[in-house]
Amino acid sequence: MPHRFNEERTAFMGISRRVLVVGGGIAGLAAALRLASSGADVTVVEQAPEFAEIGAGLQLGPNATRLLDDWGLLERIRTTAVAPRGLVMRDIRTDEVIARQDLGVRFIERYQAPYLVTHRTDLHAVLLDAARTRGARLVPGTYIEEIVQRDDHVVAVSAAGRHFTAGAVIAADGLKSAQRMRLVGDEPQPSGYVAYRGTVPIEQVPTAENLHDVACWVGPRCHIVRYPLRGGRLLNQVAVFHAPRPFTDRVLTGDRAELDEAFSMAHPDVRAGLEFVSTDRCWALADRLPTRRWVDGRLLLVGDAAHPMFQYLAQGACQALEDAAELGDVVAAGLPWRDDSWSAALQEVARRREPRTSWVQTTARAFGEVCHADGVGATRRDAYLRNKNGEFFDELDWLYRAPGEDSRPVDRQPARTAAGTNER
């Protein structure tokens, strides 16, 4: 009898340590890496036929690069990333500088990490290799159709009928998350804005030859972001403007005339770069209202499945990395292994993360409105920013400082009443 009990206990603990990650993007791979590094037996399933990332550039604030450094990955990221000299906001009509935050020595000393820009595929490749090296199993071409929770385990069933038995499921399946739909039941919130984006060799764009910053030209209901990638060899461009369309899908057919009309008021140097932006397709921008419901028993939402946000603070990937770090910390502390308390462990991750991500989501919405202001609103914005004289640390500390060093006032809580929330 004792021998049989020990065998059953060993089998139980084996299942308990298994974690299934649904989604092989940045959020899923970062979660898999930290889980595997913390003692979990991890499998990652990806709907696409291979593990790959699409898109162009992304920005990594010091809250993200600090984590990548802790995980031993920062130097690998640096081999293809660019460290911009500053974050610059300019007037789209006149090309005049409205505000600038230097990203040099003082910035790095304050936040103990650099600000980097990298190609999305490069970050994805580093995380993919690191997760695989840590022992995570990668299963492409697999769509999870059903998740069945039992008392002591969970079973995920793929569309092809394959069963994955685990102690917990981490849903990292993005903005249009099927797991979020089952758990929360809400829909993406279209913004009425679209984004045209892409990269080209930087020498093709004469006005970008000496670009060493992340530059954002702002105008009424539009903006353009440009910065160099891959050692300065590529130029990343994102052109965003108000163009209400039916939200049938995130990826829509592009229209050169639509793009040119939206930026017809832009300074000639700014407008000149637009001819190098591909118009084959564009992306409809959407987020979701913050939700407190990240967990259902043995299921946890992370990344865009939990907190999809607009790009105005450049925090989508950064917050996904923070999710992974917190998840890894909870698992490393042994919480899920104590009497198989996965539900309590996942609730703890959500408890730690939800207030911060809700604040980032709502602030991103507000900052988008600031960027796209017109008339009196734009005049007041410009006057306020110019009055700061290039010193924005008091505006950035809450976002970039390490936990425990957050200088955010205690009464500065997520603006749920202003931006709404989803309490389901």
C-alpha positions as a Markdown table, in Angstrom:
| # | Residue | x | y | z |
|---|---|---|---|---|
| 1 | Met | 0.0 | 0.0 | 0.0 |
| 2 | Pro | 2.7 | 2.6 | 0.9 |
| 3 | His | 4.5 | 1.7 | -2.4 |
| 4 | Arg | 1.3 | 2.3 | -4.4 |
| 5 | Phe | 0.7 | 5.6 | -2.5 |
| 6 | Asn | 4.2 | 6.8 | -3.4 |
| 7 | Glu | 3.7 | 6.0 | -7.1 |
| 8 | Glu | 0.4 | 7.8 | -7.2 |
| 9 | Arg | 1.9 | 10.8 | -5.3 |
| 10 | Thr | 4.8 | 10.9 | -7.8 |
| 11 | Ala | 2.4 | 10.8 | -10.8 |
| 12 | Phe | 0.3 | 13.5 | -9.2 |
| 13 | Met | 3.3 | 15.8 | -8.6 |
| 14 | Gly | 4.4 | 15.2 | -12.2 |
| 15 | Ile | 1.0 | 16.4 | -13.5 |
| 16 | Ser | 1.0 | 19.3 | -11.1 |
| 17 | Arg | 4.4 | 20.6 | -12.4 |
| 18 | Arg | 3.2 | 20.5 | -16.0 |
| 19 | Val | 2.1 | 23.9 | -17.4 |
| 20 | Leu | 0.6 | 24.4 | -20.8 |
| 21 | Val | 1.1 | 27.8 | -22.4 |
| 22 | Val | -1.4 | 28.6 | -25.2 |
| 23 | Gly | 0.2 | 31.0 | -27.6 |
| 24 | Gly | 3.8 | 31.3 | -28.9 |
| 25 | Gly | 4.2 | 35.0 | -29.2 |
| 26 | Ile | 6.3 | 37.2 | -27.0 |
| 27 | Ala | 4.0 | 36.9 | -24.0 |
| 28 | Gly | 3.8 | 33.1 | -24.3 |
| 29 | Leu | 7.5 | 32.5 | -24.8 |
| 30 | Ala | 8.5 | 34.8 | -22.0 |
| 31 | Ala | 6.0 | 33.0 | -19.7 |
| 32 | Ala | 7.4 | 29.7 | -20.8 |
| 33 | Leu | 11.0 | 30.7 | -20.2 |
| 34 | Arg | 10.3 | 32.0 | -16.7 |
| 35 | Leu | 8.1 | 29.0 | -15.8 |
| 36 | Ala | 10.8 | 26.5 | -17.0 |
| 37 | Ser | 13.5 | 28.4 | -15.2 |
| 38 | Ser | 11.4 | 28.2 | -12.0 |
| 39 | Gly | 11.0 | 24.4 | -12.1 |
| 40 | Ala | 7.9 | 23.8 | -14.2 |
| 41 | Asp | 7.5 | 21.3 | -17.0 |
| 42 | Val | 6.4 | 23.5 | -19.8 |
| 43 | Thr | 4.7 | 22.9 | -23.2 |
| 44 | Val | 3.9 | 25.8 | -25.5 |
| 45 | Val | 1.3 | 25.3 | -28.2 |
| 46 | Glu | 1.0 | 27.7 | -31.1 |
| 47 | Gln | -1.9 | 27.9 | -33.6 |
| 48 | Ala | 0.4 | 28.9 | -36.5 |
| 49 | Pro | 2.3 | 26.2 | -38.4 |
| 50 | Glu | 5.6 | 27.5 | -37.0 |
| 51 | Phe | 6.8 | 29.6 | -34.2 |
| 52 | Ala | 7.5 | 33.0 | -35.8 |
| 53 | Glu | 6.6 | 36.6 | -35.2 |
| 54 | Ile | 5.3 | 39.2 | -37.6 |
| 55 | Gly | 5.4 | 42.9 | -37.4 |
| 56 | Ala | 8.1 | 45.6 | -37.4 |
| 57 | Gly | 9.8 | 47.5 | -34.6 |
| 58 | Leu | 9.0 | 47.7 | -30.9 |
| 59 | Gln | 10.3 | 49.8 | -28.1 |
| 60 | Leu | 11.7 | 48.3 | -24.9 |
| 61 | Gly | 11.6 | 50.7 | -21.9 |
| 62 | Pro | 14.0 | 50.1 | -19.0 |
| 63 | Asn | 11.3 | 48.2 | -17.1 |
| 64 | Ala | 11.6 | 45.6 | -19.8 |
| 65 | Thr | 15.4 | 45.7 | -20.5 |
| 66 | Arg | 16.0 | 45.4 | -16.8 |
| 67 | Leu | 14.1 | 42.1 | -16.8 |
| 68 | Leu | 15.9 | 40.9 | -19.9 |
| 69 | Asp | 19.2 | 41.7 | -18.2 |
| 70 | Asp | 18.1 | 39.7 | -15.1 |
| 71 | Trp | 17.3 | 36.7 | -17.4 |
| 72 | Gly | 20.7 | 36.9 | -19.1 |
| 73 | Leu | 19.3 | 37.9 | -22.4 |
| 74 | Leu | 20.0 | 41.6 | -22.7 |
| 75 | Glu | 23.4 | 41.3 | -24.4 |
| 76 | Arg | 21.8 | 39.0 | -27.1 |
| 77 | Ile | 19.1 | 41.7 | -27.6 |
| 78 | Arg | 21.8 | 44.4 | -27.9 |
| 79 | Thr | 23.5 | 42.6 | -30.9 |
| 80 | Thr | 20.6 | 43.7 | -33.1 |
| 81 | Ala | 18.9 | 46.5 | -31.1 |
| 82 | Val | 19.5 | 50.2 | -31.2 |
| 83 | Ala | 19.9 | 52.5 | -28.2 |
| 84 | Pro | 18.2 | 55.8 | -29.3 |
| 85 | Arg | 19.6 | 59.0 | -28.0 |
| 86 | Gly | 16.2 | 60.4 | -27.1 |
| 87 | Leu | 12.4 | 60.3 | -27.2 |
| 88 | Val | 11.3 | 63.3 | -29.3 |
| 89 | Met | 7.9 | 64.8 | -29.9 |
| 90 | Arg | 7.6 | 67.1 | -32.9 |
| 91 | Asp | 4.8 | 69.1 | -34.5 |
| 92 | Ile | 3.7 | 67.3 | -37.7 |
| 93 | Arg | 3.0 | 70.6 | -39.5 |
| 94 | Thr | 6.1 | 72.5 | -38.7 |
| 95 | Asp | 8.6 | 69.8 | -37.7 |
| 96 | Glu | 9.4 | 71.8 | -34.6 |
| 97 | Val | 10.5 | 70.0 | -31.4 |
| 98 | Ile | 7.8 | 70.1 | -28.7 |
| 99 | Ala | 9.5 | 67.9 | -26.2 |
| 100 | Arg | 12.6 | 65.8 | -25.8 |
| 101 | Gln | 13.6 | 63.2 | -23.2 |
| 102 | Asp | 17.3 | 62.4 | -23.3 |
| 103 | Leu | 18.0 | 58.6 | -22.9 |
| 104 | Gly | 21.7 | 58.9 | -22.1 |
| 105 | Val | 23.7 | 58.5 | -18.9 |
| 106 | Arg | 21.2 | 60.2 | -16.4 |
| 107 | Phe | 18.3 | 58.2 | -17.8 |
| 108 | Ile | 20.2 | 54.9 | -17.5 |
| 109 | Glu | 21.5 | 55.6 | -14.0 |
| 110 | Arg | 18.1 | 56.5 | -12.8 |
| 111 | Tyr | 16.4 | 53.4 | -14.1 |
| 112 | Gln | 19.4 | 51.0 | -14.0 |
| 113 | Ala | 18.7 | 49.9 | -17.6 |
| 114 | Pro | 18.7 | 51.3 | -21.1 |
| 115 | Tyr | 16.0 | 52.2 | -23.5 |
| 116 | Leu | 16.2 | 50.0 | -26.6 |
| 117 | Val | 14.4 | 49.6 | -29.9 |
| 118 | Thr | 14.4 | 46.3 | -31.7 |
| 119 | His | 12.7 | 44.3 | -34.4 |
| 120 | Arg | 9.9 | 42.3 | -33.0 |
| 121 | Thr | 11.2 | 39.2 | -34.8 |
| 122 | Asp | 14.6 | 39.6 | -33.1 |
| 123 | Leu | 13.1 | 39.7 | -29.6 |
| 124 | His | 10.9 | 36.7 | -30.4 |
| 125 | Ala | 13.8 | 34.7 | -31.7 |
| 126 | Val | 15.8 | 35.3 | -28.5 |
| 127 | Leu | 12.9 | 34.3 | -26.3 |
| 128 | Leu | 12.2 | 31.3 | -28.5 |
| 129 | Asp | 15.8 | 30.0 | -28.2 |
| 130 | Ala | 16.0 | 30.7 | -24.5 |
| 131 | Ala | 12.7 | 28.9 | -23.8 |
| 132 | Arg | 13.8 | 25.9 | -25.8 |
| 133 | Thr | 17.2 | 25.8 | -24.1 |
| 134 | Arg | 15.4 | 25.8 | -20.7 |
| 135 | Gly | 13.5 | 22.7 | -21.8 |
| 136 | Ala | 10.2 | 24.0 | -22.9 |
| 137 | Arg | 8.5 | 21.8 | -25.5 |
| 138 | Leu | 7.3 | 23.7 | -28.6 |
| 139 | Val | 4.2 | 22.4 | -30.4 |
| 140 | Pro | 3.2 | 24.4 | -33.6 |
| 141 | Gly | 0.0 | 24.0 | -35.6 |
| 142 | Thr | -2.1 | 23.4 | -32.6 |
| 143 | Tyr | -5.3 | 25.3 | -31.8 |
| 144 | Ile | -6.8 | 24.7 | -28.4 |
| 145 | Glu | -10.6 | 24.2 | -28.8 |
| 146 | Glu | -11.6 | 23.3 | -25.3 |
| 147 | Ile | -10.2 | 23.4 | -21.7 |
| 148 | Val | -11.7 | 21.1 | -19.2 |
| 149 | Gln | -10.9 | 21.7 | -15.5 |
| 150 | Arg | -10.8 | 18.8 | -13.0 |
| 151 | Asp | -10.3 | 18.8 | -9.3 |
| 152 | Asp | -6.5 | 18.1 | -9.5 |
| 153 | His | -5.6 | 18.9 | -13.1 |
| 154 | Val | -6.8 | 20.5 | -16.4 |
| 155 | Val | -7.1 | 19.0 | -19.8 |
| 156 | Ala | -6.8 | 21.1 | -23.0 |
| 157 | Val | -8.2 | 19.6 | -26.2 |
| 158 | Ser | -6.9 | 20.7 | -29.6 |
| 159 | Ala | -9.0 | 21.0 | -32.7 |
| 160 | Ala | -7.3 | 17.8 | -34.0 |
| 161 | Gly | -8.3 | 15.9 | -30.8 |
| 162 | Arg | -5.0 | 15.9 | -29.0 |
| 163 | His | -5.2 | 16.1 | -25.2 |
| 164 | Phe | -2.8 | 18.0 | -23.1 |
| 165 | Thr | -3.0 | 17.3 | -19.3 |
| 166 | Ala | -1.4 | 19.8 | -17.0 |
| 167 | Gly | -1.6 | 21.4 | -13.6 |
| 168 | Ala | -2.3 | 24.8 | -15.1 |
| 169 | Val | -2.9 | 26.6 | -18.4 |
| 170 | Ile | -1.4 | 30.0 | -19.2 |
| 171 | Ala | -3.4 | 31.8 | -21.9 |
| 172 | Ala | -1.2 | 34.1 | -24.0 |
| 173 | Asp | -3.3 | 34.1 | -27.1 |
| 174 | Gly | -3.4 | 37.8 | -27.8 |
| 175 | Leu | -6.0 | 40.5 | -28.4 |
| 176 | Lys | -8.6 | 38.2 | -29.9 |
| 177 | Ser | -8.0 | 35.6 | -27.2 |
| 178 | Ala | -10.4 | 32.7 | -27.3 |
| 179 | Gln | -9.6 | 31.9 | -23.7 |
| 180 | Arg | -10.5 | 35.5 | -22.7 |
| 181 | Met | -13.8 | 35.2 | -24.5 |
| 182 | Arg | -14.6 | 32.1 | -22.6 |
| 183 | Leu | -13.5 | 33.7 | -19.3 |
| 184 | Val | -14.6 | 37.3 | -19.5 |
| 185 | Gly | -16.9 | 37.3 | -22.5 |
| 186 | Asp | -16.0 | 40.8 | -23.7 |
| 187 | Glu | -15.0 | 42.1 | -27.1 |
| 188 | Pro | -12.1 | 44.2 | -28.4 |
| 189 | Gln | -12.8 | 48.0 | -28.3 |
| 190 | Pro | -12.0 | 49.5 | -31.8 |
| 191 | Ser | -10.5 | 53.0 | -31.6 |
| 192 | Gly | -11.4 | 54.2 | -35.0 |
| 193 | Tyr | -7.7 | 54.5 | -35.8 |
| 194 | Val | -5.6 | 52.5 | -38.2 |
| 195 | Ala | -1.8 | 52.0 | -38.4 |
| 196 | Tyr | 0.3 | 51.6 | -41.5 |
| 197 | Arg | 3.7 | 50.2 | -40.6 |
| 198 | Gly | 6.8 | 48.6 | -42.0 |
| 199 | Thr | 10.6 | 48.8 | -42.3 |
| 200 | Val | 12.9 | 49.8 | -45.2 |
| 201 | Pro | 16.7 | 50.2 | -45.6 |
| 202 | Ile | 17.3 | 53.5 | -44.0 |
| 203 | Glu | 19.4 | 54.8 | -46.9 |
| 204 | Gln | 16.3 | 54.8 | -49.1 |
| 205 | Val | 14.8 | 57.6 | -47.0 |
| 206 | Pro | 16.9 | 60.8 | -47.4 |
| 207 | Thr | 15.2 | 62.5 | -44.4 |
| 208 | Ala | 16.1 | 59.6 | -42.1 |
| 209 | Glu | 19.9 | 59.6 | -42.7 |
| 210 | Asn | 20.8 | 61.2 | -39.4 |
| 211 | Leu | 17.9 | 59.9 | -37.3 |
| 212 | His | 19.2 | 58.7 | -33.9 |
| 213 | Asp | 16.0 | 59.2 | -31.9 |
| 214 | Val | 12.6 | 57.7 | -31.5 |
| 215 | Ala | 10.8 | 60.6 | -33.2 |
| 216 | Cys | 7.0 | 61.1 | -33.0 |
| 217 | Trp | 5.3 | 63.8 | -35.1 |
| 218 | Val | 1.9 | 64.6 | -33.7 |
| 219 | Gly | -1.1 | 66.3 | -35.3 |
| 220 | Pro | -4.8 | 66.4 | -35.1 |
| 221 | Arg | -6.1 | 62.8 | -35.0 |
| 222 | Cys | -2.8 | 61.5 | -36.4 |
| 223 | His | 0.8 | 60.8 | -35.7 |
| 224 | Ile | 3.9 | 59.2 | -37.2 |
| 225 | Val | 6.7 | 57.4 | -35.3 |
| 226 | Arg | 10.1 | 56.7 | -36.8 |
| 227 | Tyr | 13.3 | 55.1 | -35.4 |
| 228 | Pro | 16.3 | 53.1 | -36.7 |
| 229 | Leu | 16.6 | 49.4 | -36.2 |
| 230 | Arg | 19.3 | 46.7 | -36.6 |
| 231 | Gly | 22.3 | 48.8 | -36.0 |
| 232 | Gly | 20.8 | 51.7 | -37.9 |
| 233 | Arg | 20.4 | 49.8 | -41.2 |
| 234 | Leu | 16.6 | 49.8 | -41.2 |
| 235 | Leu | 14.1 | 52.5 | -40.7 |
| 236 | Asn | 10.9 | 51.6 | -38.8 |
| 237 | Gln | 7.8 | 53.7 | -39.6 |
| 238 | Val | 4.3 | 53.7 | -38.1 |
| 239 | Ala | 1.7 | 56.1 | -39.4 |
| 240 | Val | -1.5 | 56.2 | -37.4 |
| 241 | Phe | -4.6 | 58.2 | -38.2 |
| 242 | His | -8.4 | 58.3 | -37.6 |
| 243 | Ala | -10.2 | 56.3 | -40.3 |
| 244 | Pro | -13.3 | 54.7 | -39.0 |
| 245 | Arg | -13.8 | 51.3 | -40.6 |
| 246 | Pro | -15.9 | 48.3 | -39.7 |
| 247 | Phe | -13.8 | 46.2 | -37.2 |
| 248 | Thr | -14.1 | 43.0 | -39.2 |
| 249 | Asp | -10.5 | 42.0 | -38.6 |
| 250 | Arg | -7.3 | 43.5 | -37.2 |
| 251 | Val | -5.6 | 43.4 | -40.6 |
| 252 | Leu | -7.3 | 45.4 | -43.3 |
| 253 | Thr | -6.6 | 46.3 | -46.9 |
| 254 | Gly | -4.5 | 49.4 | -47.3 |
| 255 | Asp | -5.2 | 52.5 | -49.4 |
| 256 | Arg | -2.4 | 54.8 | -50.6 |
| 257 | Ala | -4.9 | 57.6 | -51.2 |
| 258 | Glu | -6.2 | 57.3 | -47.7 |
| 259 | Leu | -2.8 | 57.5 | -46.2 |
| 260 | Asp | -1.7 | 60.5 | -48.3 |
| 261 | Glu | -4.9 | 62.4 | -47.5 |
| 262 | Ala | -4.6 | 61.8 | -43.8 |
| 263 | Phe | -1.1 | 63.5 | -43.8 |
| 264 | Ser | -1.6 | 66.1 | -46.4 |
| 265 | Met | -1.0 | 68.8 | -43.8 |
| 266 | Ala | 2.3 | 67.4 | -42.7 |
| 267 | His | 5.7 | 69.1 | -43.2 |
| 268 | Pro | 7.3 | 68.2 | -46.5 |
| 269 | Asp | 10.2 | 66.3 | -44.8 |
| 270 | Val | 7.7 | 64.3 | -42.8 |
| 271 | Arg | 5.5 | 63.6 | -45.8 |
| 272 | Ala | 8.4 | 62.5 | -47.9 |
| 273 | Gly | 9.0 | 59.5 | -45.8 |
| 274 | Leu | 5.5 | 58.2 | -46.2 |
| 275 | Glu | 6.1 | 57.1 | -49.8 |
| 276 | Phe | 8.3 | 54.3 | -48.2 |
| 277 | Val | 5.5 | 53.0 | -46.0 |
| 278 | Ser | 3.8 | 49.9 | -47.5 |
| 279 | Thr | 0.1 | 50.3 | -48.2 |
| 280 | Asp | -0.7 | 46.7 | -49.0 |
| 281 | Arg | -2.4 | 46.4 | -45.6 |
| 282 | Cys | -3.0 | 48.3 | -42.4 |
| 283 | Trp | -4.0 | 47.4 | -38.9 |
| 284 | Ala | -7.1 | 48.4 | -37.0 |
| 285 | Leu | -6.1 | 49.6 | -33.5 |
| 286 | Ala | -8.1 | 48.2 | -30.6 |
| 287 | Asp | -7.8 | 47.4 | -26.9 |
| 288 | Arg | -10.1 | 46.1 | -24.3 |
| 289 | Leu | -11.4 | 47.5 | -21.0 |
| 290 | Pro | -9.4 | 46.5 | -18.0 |
| 291 | Thr | -10.7 | 43.4 | -16.3 |
| 292 | Arg | -10.1 | 42.0 | -12.8 |
| 293 | Arg | -10.9 | 38.5 | -14.0 |
| 294 | Trp | -7.6 | 37.0 | -15.1 |
| 295 | Val | -8.1 | 33.7 | -13.4 |
| 296 | Asp | -10.5 | 30.8 | -13.7 |
| 297 | Gly | -9.4 | 27.9 | -11.5 |
| 298 | Arg | -6.2 | 26.6 | -13.1 |
| 299 | Leu | -6.3 | 29.1 | -16.1 |
| 300 | Leu | -4.5 | 32.5 | -16.1 |
| 301 | Leu | -4.5 | 35.2 | -18.8 |
| 302 | Val | -1.3 | 37.0 | -19.6 |
| 303 | Gly | -0.1 | 39.6 | -22.1 |
| 304 | Asp | -2.6 | 41.0 | -24.6 |
| 305 | Ala | -5.1 | 38.3 | -23.5 |
| 306 | Ala | -5.2 | 39.9 | -20.1 |
| 307 | His | -4.5 | 43.6 | -20.8 |
| 308 | Pro | -4.4 | 44.6 | -24.5 |
| 309 | Met | -3.4 | 48.2 | -24.7 |
| 310 | Phe | -2.9 | 50.9 | -27.3 |
| 311 | Gln | 0.7 | 51.5 | -28.4 |
| 312 | Tyr | 1.0 | 55.1 | -27.2 |
| 313 | Leu | 3.2 | 54.2 | -24.2 |
| 314 | Ala | 5.1 | 51.5 | -26.1 |
| 315 | Gln | 4.3 | 49.1 | -23.3 |
| 316 | Gly | 2.6 | 46.1 | -24.9 |
| 317 | Ala | 5.6 | 43.8 | -25.0 |
| 318 | Cys | 7.1 | 45.4 | -21.8 |
| 319 | Gln | 4.0 | 44.5 | -19.7 |
| 320 | Ala | 4.0 | 41.0 | -21.2 |
| 321 | Leu | 7.6 | 40.6 | -19.9 |
| 322 | Glu | 6.5 | 41.9 | -16.5 |
| 323 | Asp | 3.7 | 39.3 | -16.4 |
| 324 | Ala | 6.2 | 36.6 | -17.1 |
| 325 | Ala | 8.6 | 37.8 | -14.4 |
| 326 | Glu | 5.8 | 37.8 | -11.8 |
| 327 | Leu | 4.6 | 34.4 | -12.8 |
| 328 | Gly | 8.1 | 33.0 | -12.6 |
| 329 | Asp | 8.6 | 34.5 | -9.1 |
| 330 | Val | 5.4 | 32.9 | -7.8 |
| 331 | Val | 6.3 | 29.5 | -9.2 |
| 332 | Ala | 9.9 | 29.8 | -8.0 |
| 333 | Ala | 8.6 | 30.4 | -4.5 |
| 334 | Gly | 7.0 | 27.0 | -4.7 |
| 335 | Leu | 3.4 | 28.3 | -4.2 |
| 336 | Pro | 1.8 | 26.0 | -6.9 |
| 337 | Trp | 3.5 | 22.9 | -5.5 |
| 338 | Arg | 2.0 | 23.2 | -2.0 |
| 339 | Asp | -0.9 | 20.8 | -2.0 |
| 340 | Asp | -1.3 | 21.6 | -5.7 |
| 341 | Ser | -2.5 | 25.1 | -5.1 |
| 342 | Trp | -2.3 | 26.3 | -8.7 |
| 343 | Ser | -5.5 | 28.4 | -8.4 |
| 344 | Ala | -4.2 | 30.3 | -5.4 |
| 345 | Ala | -0.8 | 30.8 | -7.1 |
| 346 | Leu | -2.4 | 32.2 | -10.3 |
| 347 | Gln | -4.7 | 34.4 | -8.2 |
| 348 | Glu | -1.6 | 35.8 | -6.6 |
| 349 | Val | 0.0 | 36.6 | -9.9 |
| 350 | Ala | -3.2 | 38.4 | -11.0 |
| 351 | Arg | -3.4 | 40.3 | -7.6 |
| 352 | Arg | 0.1 | 41.6 | -8.1 |
| 353 | Arg | -0.2 | 42.5 | -11.8 |
| 354 | Glu | -3.8 | 43.7 | -12.4 |
| 355 | Pro | -3.6 | 47.2 | -10.7 |
| 356 | Arg | -0.4 | 48.1 | -12.7 |
| 357 | Thr | -1.6 | 46.9 | -16.1 |
| 358 | Ser | -5.0 | 48.6 | -15.6 |
| 359 | Trp | -3.2 | 51.8 | -14.9 |
| 360 | Val | -0.9 | 51.4 | -18.0 |
| 361 | Gln | -4.0 | 50.6 | -20.2 |
| 362 | Thr | -5.9 | 53.6 | -19.1 |
| 363 | Thr | -2.9 | 55.9 | -19.3 |
| 364 | Ala | -2.2 | 54.7 | -22.8 |
| 365 | Arg | -5.7 | 55.6 | -23.8 |
| 366 | Ala | -5.3 | 59.1 | -22.3 |
| 367 | Phe | -1.9 | 59.7 | -23.9 |
| 368 | Gly | -3.3 | 58.8 | -27.3 |
| 369 | Glu | -5.8 | 61.6 | -26.8 |
| 370 | Val | -3.0 | 64.0 | -25.9 |
| 371 | Cys | -1.0 | 63.0 | -29.0 |
| 372 | His | -4.0 | 63.6 | -31.3 |
| 373 | Ala | -5.2 | 66.8 | -29.8 |
| 374 | Asp | -6.1 | 69.8 | -32.0 |
| 375 | Gly | -6.8 | 73.5 | -31.4 |
| 376 | Val | -6.8 | 74.7 | -27.8 |
| 377 | Gly | -6.0 | 71.2 | -26.6 |
| 378 | Ala | -2.8 | 71.0 | -28.7 |
| 379 | Thr | -1.8 | 74.5 | -27.7 |
| 380 | Arg | -2.1 | 73.6 | -24.0 |
| 381 | Arg | -0.2 | 70.3 | -24.5 |
| 382 | Asp | 2.7 | 72.0 | -26.3 |
| 383 | Ala | 2.9 | 74.8 | -23.6 |
| 384 | Tyr | 3.0 | 72.2 | -20.8 |
| 385 | Leu | 5.6 | 70.0 | -22.4 |
| 386 | Arg | 7.9 | 72.9 | -23.4 |
| 387 | Asn | 7.7 | 74.2 | -19.9 |
| 388 | Lys | 9.2 | 71.0 | -18.6 |
| 389 | Asn | 12.5 | 71.9 | -20.3 |
| 390 | Gly | 13.3 | 68.3 | -21.2 |
| 391 | Glu | 12.9 | 67.0 | -17.6 |
| 392 | Phe | 10.2 | 64.3 | -17.6 |
| 393 | Phe | 11.5 | 62.0 | -14.9 |
| 394 | Asp | 8.5 | 62.8 | -12.6 |
| 395 | Glu | 6.3 | 61.7 | -15.5 |
| 396 | Leu | 8.2 | 58.5 | -16.2 |
| 397 | Asp | 9.2 | 57.1 | -12.7 |
| 398 | Trp | 5.9 | 55.3 | -12.1 |
| 399 | Leu | 6.3 | 53.4 | -15.4 |
| 400 | Tyr | 10.1 | 52.7 | -15.5 |
| 401 | Arg | 11.3 | 52.4 | -12.0 |
| 402 | Ala | 11.8 | 48.9 | -10.5 |
| 403 | Pro | 9.2 | 47.6 | -8.0 |
| 404 | Gly | 9.8 | 49.1 | -4.6 |
| 405 | Glu | 11.1 | 52.3 | -6.1 |
| 406 | Asp | 7.8 | 53.4 | -7.6 |
| 407 | Ser | 7.3 | 57.1 | -6.9 |
| 408 | Arg | 3.7 | 57.2 | -7.9 |
| 409 | Pro | 1.6 | 59.0 | -5.4 |
| 410 | Val | -0.5 | 56.7 | -3.3 |
| 411 | Asp | -3.8 | 58.2 | -4.5 |
| 412 | Arg | -2.9 | 57.8 | -8.1 |
| 413 | Gln | -4.9 | 54.7 | -8.9 |
| 414 | Pro | -6.1 | 53.3 | -12.2 |
| 415 | Ala | -8.7 | 55.7 | -13.7 |
| 416 | Arg | -11.5 | 53.1 | -13.9 |
| 417 | Thr | -14.3 | 55.6 | -13.7 |
| 418 | Ala | -12.8 | 57.7 | -16.5 |
| 419 | Ala | -11.9 | 54.9 | -18.9 |
| 420 | Gly | -14.3 | 52.2 | -17.7 |
| 421 | Thr | -13.6 | 48.7 | -16.5 |
| 422 | Asn | -14.8 | 45.2 | -17.1 |
| 423 | Glu | -15.5 | 43.7 | -13.7 |
| 424 | Arg | -16.6 | 40.3 | -15.1 |
